């Protein structure tokens, strides 16, 4: 990137995604924007820019992962800070979009919080939003500003194609019928069989699994979903699959949320490898999974999207052939 273009582009790191932002900026070939987030004793925070952004194209990268509300509030403060510092355009880059699952009224007297969050980001002053593998694609429509929905499938696909040669006969298993479209995409990609599990959710943390539809006997299993949250679905699915004669079991997802007792469940489950991306930062609590955890980086993909948006080029070209991997 030329010096003139680099001077017009500023990418800042929210506290939830510091290392991810560094990787994004390394791909683009620019330094991370200079700023600081100052905490107060009462838990309020102050975002302070340490360089000029007037007339610049500013991007702030912040996943709204745990602590969700704190990270969301920090993102809003970042946007307001950049707006008041006269940035020409402000883009909120949210690799993992918290509250995306609250995209509809599933019962009476409940909110649609994904829409509320979209409204807050817009009201704070964002001109554009970038996110990756939204749990529900319709969340894009909740924004009244341009919204770029990136997919991790180019990165995951490359990994699966390389691994498939070592996996022998493979069956792609969807632990959730709602994810069958994405499972079909990966099945075609690596010439694997397709199966799914009849899943019924008892509660937010408990699932019941009965029948497997498809042939998995003696095959390596690859389960793919958009996120691993409590681990209940993946752990229970792996037990059912192993009981019914599956070989090695791989579980993959874009977002490794690992909430509640997910680490303990997955460590005890008969899963040989767990593959996630770096949309959510790793931490020491993942240590029990270190022998079975693979983390793929989508920072170059995000960096390429940011560069193209800054240069007013097509972002769709970054995802050519990946649209089939949508939910």
Secondary structure, 3 states (H helix, E strand, C coil): CCHHHHHHEEEEECHHHHHHHHHHHHHHCCCCCCEEEEECCCCCEEEEECCCCCCCEEEEECCCCCCHHHHHHHHHHHHHHHHHCCCCEEEEEECCCCCCCCCCCCCCCCCCHHHHHHHHHHHHCCCEEEEECCCCHHHHHHCCCEEEEECCHHHHHHHHHHHHHHHCCEEEEECCHHHHHHHHHHHHHCCCEEEEEEEEECCCCCEEEEEEECCCCCCEEEEEEEEECCCHHHHHHHHHHHHCCCCCEEEEEEEECCCCCHHHHHHHCCCCEEEEECCCCCCHHHHHHCCCEEEECCHHHHHHHHHHHHCCCCCHHHHCCCHHHCC
